Amino acid sequence: MKFSYKFSNLCGTVYKRGNILFTPNECLLSPVGNRITIFDLKNHKSQTLPFENVKNISRIALSPNGLLIITVDQDGKALLANMQTKTVFHRFNFKSKVYDIKFSPDGKYIAVTHQKHVEVWLAPAHDEKKFQPLIRHRTYTGHYDNTLCIDWSWDSRFFVIGSEDMTSRVYSTNPMEDFAPVTLPGHKSAIVLSCFTEKSLNIYTVSKDGALFIWHSVIMAASDIADGAPPNSEDTDSRKKKPKRGLYKWTKNAKHYFNQDRAEVTCATLHKRDNMLIVGFNTGVFTLYEVPDFNLIHSLSISQQKITTVAINETGEWLGFGCAGMGQLLVWEWQSQTYILKQQGHYYDMNVLSYSPDGQIIATGGDDGKVKLWNTSSGFCFVTFSEHNSSITGLAFKSNGQVVVSASLDGTVRAFDLIRYRNFRTFVSPFPTQFSCLGLDGDEIIAAGSHNHFDIYVWSMQTGKLLEILKGHEGPVSSLTFSKDVTLLASSSWDMTVRLWKIYEKNTAVECLQFNSIATFTIFSPSGKELAVATYNGELSFWNSIDAMQTRSIDAKADLGGGRSSQDIITAKKSAEGKCFNCLCYSADGEYVLAGGRSKRICIYNINQQVLLKAFEVSRNLSLDGIQEFLNSRLMTEAGPLDQLDLSDDSDKEDITLPGVTKGDMSSRKVRPEIRVKSLQFSPSGHSFAAATTEGLMIYSLDSSLTFDPYDLSIDVTPETIRQNLQDGNYLASVMLAFRLNEVAIIREIIENIKPDSIDLVCQYLPLVYVEKILQFVAFELETSRHLEFYLIWSNRLLMHHGTALKQKSGDIMPILISLQKSIKDKKNDLSKL
């Protein structure tokens, strides 16, 4: 088993904060914590970029050609990256919170808000290689409060800035003899939007109180600059002391008001080509106006909380909205009045996850009481079940993949039908209780552990009747697991024991395993003959489930890593004692175990050698607690840690300020979630694993395209030799030599150049050792290749000639067969939509 797993996608979280953007190819960019997710709206897929900022991203900017992207976090630290190669060019620090950043239309400049000022930087050309990609061009002053929004004129000669001082100012990019900065006053609240119109210098300004001002540009005659003094005046000294006036002037042409009852404008944008103004309010309502006539085109309530950001695509058909309070991301087509995209992650933490047997669906449950189903190929949520009234604590699929069962703290276990998408059965206990874990044995038996009564309840899936109540634990039941071959139920508890129940016997036999610490999680190996137990003291112990004898033990306390909380009042050594693993998962072959818990790390262990093979760092986002290895004493204030003080400028929050306090409330606190891994599971194919973390549903996949793993390589196996065999018609030899070299490009070239009528003969005489490799390659190519029929012929002939031999070793190649089945099923579903 290879361990070249790399982060591939982030599901479960679609939007957190900041602005969203449409790309030229109709994709939507959305900040998810300290990463960026790309939603391909045409192909219905999502992808998360591999790089990450230091903290949560608050602003993103995209170059006009869509090649460069700048992401800025909440502290002003930025990344400059290439969208095609998905690599970071440069890291730099603006040293202040950035409210807005934009590229100029010609792509030569970048304008950035910097407290009361605005900085303009020279943007790097994508075809130039410079040691310092960003060079400051100029700094512009004049505002008396924070600058909030930026927009460029169509020719990149001017830009307009909106500020909290209730004014907008127009600047020129480069010094001009006939121009001086112009102030546009009149608003009674902070400016939300200041923008130029298409192919003109007219300006629209929108303020938080719902006022829209339209400013027309006027080019004055040169004779009007003399300030009213006659040209032949002798008082030349007094004329020199007067401030300079430019030829450009803006006059207020019209005033309009949105008239939303007790609502404030939170975001706005203008589609310059079609003269459409989109405005979002803190009531969750958005309105669409035609300007400059101010005709209302459309109005809709899309959320229960305020709309944080709004964007519109180039054609003006799709409107994108982000709601940070609910974690919602919406794309609305206003002409047909339909949703193109409507996604929302779990409102609170994600607790549990479960893969479907075919690996196409991941079910997740969260503290918000919802069960969500995510498509592993697209990364989108397609079903949400909200019947539970409290946190979800357990999830499991039936073996046919058509039913998902969930347990909750509301005292119910519910079964959901994935064909009709309904809750068709509900299991309850005789007395009100809270279920803390769930176990499912095939298609017949359901078991749930109690958090307050310490009992285990067993139901029949078919009849829905309570079969038995298992008593014996003296503390809350932390986990349940059924073995596959050996008919056992294992339960771990806070009473420092793990009990093995033979529930299919008349007199339920119990085997009790004692530990020195709380048993946090237990799981059977795929064979059912081994039991892994994680305890609170950071140890992993392995037991023979037949004779209940301990076989191995791993002290994993040091592998959990550091991670200090800003609220820690104890030493780092003492803090590490509270970390432990609370979720485990076996690999398909049972030789390795995946562990995660109250730490930022996911660890893979070799069970036989009892060593750590690899540790994955879930996140480096400093906006989360438990990421930093060391605490900085300079961030400690008299009011507490600086990270915990809520000094944000949120208009919805009423500050109770003390005398002498100029800004914010030092007594208020903000919540920083702690990084944790709450659930882990390998996919059935073994090519990926999913982790339910504080950041969301993180998926790690094997990067097979970058792995060079030759098989039986000798000096005469070269690309030239392989191609020569292909030209000579020695198809079987060329295929075997290509797989011995094991370079994907060479294998693809050889396979696709074999004539379809020769495939049957090649497969018939292909040695069995190569059959597994070529099946794996065909399964991978079926996902992306256009040659659908060609690769289906390969899979058909391979299974036809070697089916009997493959069946005998089906346990070893089960991940390959599941991957092949998944690829074929995906193609079938895609073709059925045509």
C-alpha positions, 0 to 999 in steps of 0.5 A: 500500500502506497502512502502518497496521499495528497489533499484533493478537495474540501467538501462540507464547507462552501463559503465562510467569509470574503468576496466571491468572483466569477472567472472568465470561463464561468467558474465561481471562486469562493473562500473556504477558510484559508483556501479557495474552492473553484465551482465549475458551474457548467460541468457541475464539479468543485475543486479546492486549490492546494495552497493555503493562507496563514489565516481565513481569507477576507479578499480575493482578486483575479486578473482580467485574463484569469491567470493570476489570483491574489488571496489576502487573509484577515491580517493582510498577508497575501499570496500571488498564485497562478490559476493554471499551474495552481502554484504560489509565485510570491508571498507578501504582507500588506501590514494592514487589514485589506477591505478591497483589492482589484486589478486594473482592466489592462492588468498592469496595476493592482489597487489595495485599500490600506487603512485611510490610504490606497496603494497601487502596485505594479502587477507582474506579467505572467510571462515575465520572471522577476525576483520581486513580482510586486512593486509599489507604484504610488500611495494615495491619501486624502480620506479620513477613515478606512477605505472600503471599496475600489473600482477602475475606469474602463481605460485604467487612467482613474480609480474611485475609492469609497470610505467610511468617512461617507465620501468617495474620491477619484484619483488618477493612476499617474500624475496628470497636469489637468487633474486633481483628486476630486471628492464626492460628498453627500452620503450620510453613511459609509460607502458600500459601492463606488464604481465607474460606468461602461466606457465613461467616467460617470460614477455610481455611489451606494451607501449603507443607509440605502442611498444611490447617487449618480455622478456625471463627469464634466470636462471643464474648459481651460479658461474656467481654472482661473478661479474667477480672476481676470487673465490680466490680473496683477495679483499673481502671487495670490493666484499661485497660493490657491489650490490647484484645480483640474479640468475634470469635475463630477456633478451630482445628477440624481439621488435614489433610495432603496426604501427597504424597511429597517434594512442596511445595504451590506454589499452591491455590485454593478454589471457595467455592460447591461447597466444592472445594479445588484444590492444585498441587504442585512435582511437576506433580501437582494434587489436588481435595478436598471440604472440610471433610470432606477427601475426595479427588475427583480427582488427576492429573499434568499437567506435568513441572515445578511448577504455578505457578498454579491457577484455577477458573471460576464454575461449578466445572467448569473448572480452569485451570493455568499452568506457568511452567517449561514455558510451559504453559497447561491447562484441565481439565474434571474431571467428564468428565476432558478437556482444554478447552485444552492449549497450550504455546509453544516452550520456547526461542526461536522461529527461523523462520516460514512462512505457508501459501499460503491464509494460514490457518496459520503454521508456526513452528520453535524451538530446542526442535526442534519445529515448531508449526502455528498457526491465524491466526484463533483464535491456537491451536496445533493440531499439534506435530511433535517428530521433530527432535532439534535447533534448527529453522533453516528452514521452507517450505510446498508450493504446495498448502499440504498439506506443510510442510518443515523443516530442522534442525541435527540434519542432517535435512530432514523433510517433514510431511503436514498431512492425516494429520499425520505425517513422511512423508519425511526427507532426509539428506546423505551425511555428517553435517552441520548444516543452517542454512537451507532453500529450496523451489522449488514442489513439486519441488526442496528445497535446504538449506545446510550450517553446517559443510561450507559445501555446498548439498544439493539433493533431489527431493521426489517421490523423496527422492533427493539430486540434486546437491551445490553447492560453492563457498562458503568459509563457513557458508551463511546463507540460500537462496531460489528465484526464481519466474519466473527459474530461479535459486537464490541463496545467501548466506554468511559468506564475504561472497558471494552466489552465483546458481546455475542448477541446472536447466542441465546445467553448473550456472552460477554468478554470484558477487556480492562484498560488503564484509561478511558476507551475512546474508540474501537474498531474491528479489522476487515477480517474481524479477527483483530480489534483496535482500541484507542484510549485517552492516554494516547495509546493504541492497543490491538487485541485478538478478538477470538481469545481476547488477548492483547497482541500489540500496543503503540504509544502514540502520545508523541505523534499527536503533536503540539498545538497550543490554544490561546487560552492555555494557562498550563504548560505545553507538556501538560496541555499535550496530556489532554490530546488523544485519538478518538477515531480509527480506521483500518486499511482494506488489507488490515495491515495499517490503521489511520488515526485522528483525534484532538490534534491537527494531525492524521497518522498512519501506523504499520500495525505489525512493525508498530511504527508511524509511517506518515502524519498529515497536517490537516490545516495550517490556518491560524484562525483556528485554535490548536495550530500554533506550536508556541504562544507569543507573550506579546499577544497577551493584553490586560484584557486577555489574549489578543486573539480572543478580543472581538475588535471587529467593526460589525455594524450588527453588534452594539458595543458597550464601550467604556469611557475613554475607549475609542473603538471596540469593546475589550470585554467582548470575546470571539469564538475560535474553533479548535482544530480537531479530527472527529471521524475518519474512513478509507474509501472502498477502493482504498485510493482516498480517505475522508476526514471530518474536521473543523475545516470541513470534509477533507478528502485525501487521494493518491496522486498516481500521476506523479508516482514512478514505480517501475516493476521488474525494470531492466536496462533494455526496457526503454521507451524506444524499445517499447515503441519499436515493439508496437510498430512491429505488431508485438502488442503483448510484448509492448504492453508488458514492457510499458507496465514494467517501465510504469510511466503513465504517458507511455502506457496510455500511448501503447494501450490506445495504439492497439487495434480494437480487434487485437484486444481480445488476443492480447488479453487472452495471453496476458500474464495474471500479474499484469492483469491487475495493473491493466485493470487499475489503469483502465479504471483510472482512464475511464474517469477522464478519457474520451475513449469510452467504448475502447476502454470498456472493450478492454475491461470486458475482455480482461474479466472474460478471460481472467474472471476465474483467477481474479475471483480466487484473489478477490479479497486482494484486488477488491479496491481495483474492482470497486474503482472499476465499478465506480468508473463505469457507473459514473459514465452510465449516469452521465450518459443517462442525462443526455 
